[in-house]
Amino acid sequence: MTKIANIDLGDFPLLLAPMEDVSDPPFRALCKQQGCDMMYTEFISVEGLIRDAHKSVQKLDIYPEERPIGIQIFGAEEDSMRRAAEIVEEAQPEVLDINYGCPVKKVVCKMAGAGILQDIDRMVKLTKVIVDSTALPVTVKTRLGWDDDTIRITEVAERLQDVGIQALSIHGRTRKQMYKGEADWTEIGKIKENPRIHIPIIGNGDINSGPKAVEYKNRYGVDGIMIGRASIGYPWIFREIKHYVDTGEHLDPPTVDERVDAATQHLQHSITWKGTKLGILEMRRHYTNYFKGFPGVKEYRARLVTHSEPAEIFDTLEQIRTRYTGMLQSAAVV
C-alpha cells in the first residue's frame, strides 16, 4: 500500500506528471476517467503567484473530481517560496509538490527547477523552509543529477526525507540529458534498497506500456509510477497499464468513438477553461496521438491544427468519426 502522509493511493499507483501546458484541468479530467490515481497541476511560478499573475493563479484551479491532487511550484528564493506555499495552502490541494526537475533553460538559469541540482545544500535548505511553512504534505520531483558527473540522488533522497518531505518522484535522466536517450532507473532502484529510506519513491521516465510498467515495478521496486509524455493525447495509457498490472493481459486500444469523444470533451473543456483562442492553440499538441495509426488521417489532422473556429474543429472531429467508424477494428489502431 502506497501512502503519501495519510493519503492512500492503493497498491501500485499511477500518477500523472506535471507538464506545462498539458496537465491542466481539461486533460486531468480525462486521465482521471481512465484510472489515474493522483495528478499534479502544471508547474507554477512562485513569483507569478505572489504577484497575482493571472496565468499562475489560474493554475491553482482544482475540481472535486480530480482529488487527490498536488499543486506543483517552482522557484529559487526562500521568501518567495514561503509566501507561495501559503497561497497554495489556501487552494486546499492534498499535496504541495516542489519542482526540482524542469530542465528548461529559462527556469534553470534562475537556479530553479533542475538548476538547483548544482547546489544540493541550497535545495535542502529551500525544502525545509517550505516544509516548515505549510501544514500540507510536501513532496518533491527531481532528476538524477545535473549531469553524469554529479549524480547525488541517494544523498538528495536521504537529506530531503530528513527535512520532512513525504514522497519523492525521480525522473531517470540528468538535466544535461533533457529528454534525450533512455531513462536510467538504476539509481532509483538503489534508493529503494536503501534501508534509510521510508518515504514512497515514485519512478518516472519512458513508461509507455503495461509490460514496461510491470518490468520496472519488479526490477526497481518503486512504490508507483509517474507518467508524462506517454499520456499526451492518450489518457488511456492509465487504464491499459492498470489492466496489465492486474491481469498480465493487454487491453484493447480505445475505439474510434472513444478517441473522438475524448478529443471533443478535451477541446470543449479547454475552450471553457482557457478561452477560445488559447484553448484551441494548446489542444493542438494532443491530436497526433488521439488519432495515431489512422490511415490517411494526415489531411484531417492538418485541419485540426490550423482551424481557428471551434465549429470547424468539432465538425472535423465528427468527420473523423464518420470516416473511420467501421473502417477500423480498434485493435488495429496502435
C-alpha positions in Angstrom: 0.0 0.0 0.0 1.4 3.4 -1.0 0.6 6.3 1.2 1.7 10.0 1.0 1.2 11.2 4.5 -2.3 9.9 5.2 -3.4 9.8 1.5 -4.0 6.2 0.5 -3.1 5.7 -3.2 -3.6 1.9 -3.4 -1.1 -0.9 -4.0 0.7 0.5 -7.1 -0.5 4.0 -8.0 -0.1 5.6 -11.4 0.5 9.3 -11.2 0.1 12.0 -13.9 3.3 14.0 -14.2 3.1 17.8 -14.0 3.6 19.1 -17.6 3.5 22.7 -18.6 0.5 23.5 -21.0 -0.6 19.8 -20.7 -1.7 18.7 -17.3 -4.4 21.3 -17.0 -8.0 20.6 -15.7 -9.4 19.6 -19.1 -6.6 17.0 -19.6 -6.6 15.9 -16.0 -10.3 15.1 -16.2 -9.7 12.6 -19.0 -6.8 11.0 -17.2 -8.9 10.6 -14.0 -11.6 9.0 -16.0 -9.1 6.5 -17.3 -7.8 5.4 -13.9 -5.1 7.8 -12.9 -4.6 7.6 -9.1 -3.1 11.0 -8.4 -2.4 14.0 -10.6 -0.4 17.2 -10.4 -1.0 20.6 -11.8 1.2 22.3 -14.3 4.2 23.7 -12.5 3.5 27.2 -11.2 6.0 30.0 -10.8 6.1 31.2 -7.2 7.0 34.7 -8.5 3.8 34.7 -10.6 1.8 33.5 -7.6 3.0 36.2 -5.2 2.5 38.8 -7.9 -1.1 37.6 -8.6 -0.3 36.9 -12.2 -3.5 35.6 -13.9 -1.8 32.6 -15.6 -0.1 31.4 -12.4 -3.2 31.9 -10.2 -5.5 30.1 -12.7 -3.3 27.0 -12.4 -4.5 26.7 -8.8 -7.9 25.7 -10.0 -8.9 22.3 -8.6 -12.2 20.5 -9.2 -13.7 17.9 -6.7 -13.5 15.0 -9.2 -9.7 15.5 -9.6 -8.7 14.6 -6.0 -6.3 13.6 -4.7 -4.2 16.2 -6.4 -0.9 18.0 -5.9 -0.1 21.6 -6.8 3.5 21.9 -8.0 5.5 25.1 -7.6 9.0 26.2 -8.7 11.2 29.0 -7.6 14.6 29.7 -6.0 14.1 32.3 -3.3 13.2 31.4 0.2 10.8 34.2 0.9 9.0 33.8 -2.4 8.7 30.0 -1.9 7.4 30.6 1.7 4.8 33.1 0.5 3.7 30.9 -2.4 3.3 27.9 -0.1 0.8 29.9 1.9 -1.1 30.8 -1.2 -1.1 27.1 -2.3 -2.4 26.0 1.1 -5.4 28.3 0.6 -6.3 26.3 -2.6 -6.5 23.2 -0.4 -4.8 20.5 -2.5 -3.8 17.2 -0.9 -0.1 17.8 -1.6 2.3 20.6 -2.3 5.0 19.5 -4.7 8.3 21.2 -5.4 9.7 21.1 -8.9 13.5 20.4 -8.8 13.5 18.7 -12.2 12.4 21.1 -15.0 15.4 21.2 -17.4 14.2 24.3 -19.5 16.9 26.9 -19.8 14.7 29.9 -18.7 13.9 28.1 -15.4 17.4 26.6 -14.8 19.2 29.8 -15.3 17.4 31.2 -12.3 18.6 28.2 -10.2 15.1 26.9 -10.1 13.8 23.6 -11.4 16.8 21.3 -12.2 19.1 24.3 -11.8 19.2 23.7 -8.1 20.8 20.3 -8.6 24.0 22.3 -8.9 23.6 23.3 -5.2 22.3 20.4 -3.1 22.7 22.4 0.2 20.5 25.1 -1.2 17.9 22.6 -2.3 17.7 21.1 1.2 17.5 24.5 2.8 14.8 25.7 0.5 12.8 22.4 1.0 13.0 22.8 4.8 11.7 26.4 4.5 8.6 25.1 2.6 8.0 22.1 4.9 8.1 24.4 7.9 5.8 26.9 6.4 2.8 24.7 5.5 0.6 22.1 7.0 0.3 20.3 3.7 2.3 17.2 2.9 5.3 18.3 0.8 6.7 16.2 -2.0 9.5 16.7 -4.5 10.0 15.8 -8.1 13.6 15.9 -9.4 16.2 14.2 -11.6 19.2 12.0 -11.1 21.6 15.0 -11.1 22.8 17.9 -13.1 25.0 15.7 -15.4 26.6 12.2 -15.3 29.4 13.5 -13.1 27.1 15.0 -10.4 24.6 12.2 -9.7 24.0 12.5 -6.0 20.4 11.4 -5.9 20.9 9.0 -3.0 22.2 11.8 -0.8 19.4 14.0 -2.1 16.7 11.5 -1.2 18.1 11.0 2.4 18.5 14.7 3.1 15.1 15.7 1.7 13.5 12.9 3.7 15.3 14.2 6.8 13.8 17.7 6.4 10.3 16.3 6.1 9.2 15.5 2.6 6.5 12.8 2.3 7.4 11.3 -1.1 10.0 11.7 -3.8 9.4 11.3 -7.6 12.6 10.8 -9.7 12.9 11.2 -13.4 15.7 8.8 -14.6 17.6 11.4 -16.5 20.1 14.2 -15.7 19.4 17.8 -16.6 22.0 17.6 -19.3 20.1 14.8 -21.0 16.9 16.8 -21.1 14.5 14.2 -22.6 17.1 12.5 -24.8 18.4 9.0 -24.6 16.9 6.3 -22.4 15.9 6.9 -18.8 18.2 5.1 -16.3 16.3 3.8 -13.4 19.3 2.1 -11.7 19.8 4.8 -9.2 16.1 4.9 -8.4 16.3 1.2 -7.6 19.3 1.8 -5.3 17.3 4.3 -3.3 14.5 1.8 -2.8 17.1 -0.6 -1.5 18.5 2.0 0.9 17.3 1.0 4.5 17.3 4.6 5.5 14.5 5.5 3.0 11.0 5.0 4.2 9.0 7.5 2.1 7.4 6.4 -1.2 9.7 6.6 -4.2 7.9 7.2 -7.5 9.7 6.3 -10.7 9.4 8.5 -13.9 10.7 8.2 -17.4 9.9 6.3 -20.5 7.0 4.2 -19.2 4.7 3.8 -22.2 3.1 0.3 -21.8 1.8 -2.2 -19.3 4.7 -4.7 -19.8 7.3 -2.0 -19.2 5.5 -0.8 -16.1 5.4 -4.3 -14.7 9.0 -4.9 -15.6 10.2 -1.7 -13.9 8.0 -2.3 -10.9 9.5 -5.7 -10.4 13.1 -4.7 -11.2 13.4 -1.5 -9.3 10.8 -1.9 -6.5 9.3 1.5 -6.9 6.1 2.4 -5.0 4.4 3.8 -8.0 5.0 5.2 -11.5 4.6 8.7 -12.8 3.6 9.0 -16.5 4.2 12.1 -18.5 4.7 12.2 -22.3 3.1 8.8 -23.0 -0.2 10.3 -21.8 -0.3 13.3 -24.1 -3.3 12.7 -26.4 -3.5 9.2 -25.0 -5.1 9.2 -21.5 -6.0 5.5 -22.0 -2.4 4.7 -21.0 -3.6 4.6 -17.4 -6.3 2.0 -17.9 -4.1 -0.1 -20.1 -1.3 -0.2 -17.6 -3.7 -0.9 -14.7 -5.3 -3.7 -16.6 -1.9 -5.3 -17.4 -0.7 -4.9 -13.8 -3.8 -6.7 -12.6 -4.2 -9.4 -15.2 -1.0 -9.7 -17.2 -3.1 -9.2 -20.3 -3.2 -6.4 -22.9 -6.3 -4.3 -23.1 -7.8 -3.5 -26.5 -6.9 0.1 -27.6 -9.6 2.7 -27.5 -12.2 2.6 -30.3 -12.7 5.4 -32.8 -15.7 6.6 -30.9 -13.7 6.8 -27.6 -11.0 8.7 -29.3 -13.3 11.2 -30.9 -15.3 11.6 -27.7 -12.2 12.2 -25.7 -10.8 14.8 -28.2 -14.2 16.5 -28.3 -14.5 16.7 -24.5 -10.9 17.8 -24.2 -11.5 20.7 -26.6 -14.8 21.7 -25.1 -13.3 21.9 -21.6 -10.1 23.6 -22.9 -12.1 26.4 -24.5 -14.2 26.8 -21.4 -11.2 27.0 -19.1 -8.7 29.0 -21.2 -10.9 30.9 -23.6 -11.3 30.2 -27.3 -8.0 31.2 -28.7 -5.7 29.7 -26.2 -7.9 26.6 -25.7 -7.7 25.8 -29.4 -4.0 26.5 -29.6 -3.0 24.3 -26.6 -5.1 21.4 -27.8 -3.0 21.0 -31.0 -0.2 19.0 -29.4 -2.7 16.3 -28.5 -4.3 15.5 -31.8 -1.4 13.4 -33.3 -1.7 10.8 -30.5 -5.5 10.9 -30.4 -5.6 9.6 -33.9 -2.3 7.9 -34.3 -2.4 4.9 -36.7 -5.4 6.1 -38.6 -4.6 5.6 -42.3 -4.9 8.8 -44.3 -5.6 10.9 -41.2 -3.0 13.5 -42.1 -5.5 15.6 -44.0 -7.8 15.8 -41.0 -5.0 16.5 -38.6 -3.9 19.4 -40.7 -7.3 20.9 -40.4 -7.4 20.3 -36.6 -4.2 22.2 -36.1 -5.0 25.1 -38.5 -8.7 25.8 -37.9 -9.3 28.7 -35.5 -13.0 28.4 -35.1 -14.5 25.8 -32.6 -17.3 24.8 -35.0 -14.8 23.9 -37.7 -12.8 21.8 -35.4 -15.8 20.0 -33.9 -17.0 19.3 -37.4 -13.6 17.9 -38.4 -13.7 15.5 -35.4 -17.1 14.3 -36.4 -15.8 13.7 -40.0 -13.1 11.5 -38.5 -15.8 9.6 -36.6 -17.9 9.1 -39.7 -14.9 8.1 -41.9 -13.2 5.7 -39.6 -16.0 4.0 -37.6 -16.5 0.7 -39.2 -13.4 1.0 -41.3 -11.0 0.3 -38.4 -11.1 -2.5 -35.9 -10.0 -1.0 -32.6 -7.2 -3.5 -32.2 -5.7 -2.4 -35.5 -5.1 1.2 -34.3 -1.8 1.5 -32.4 
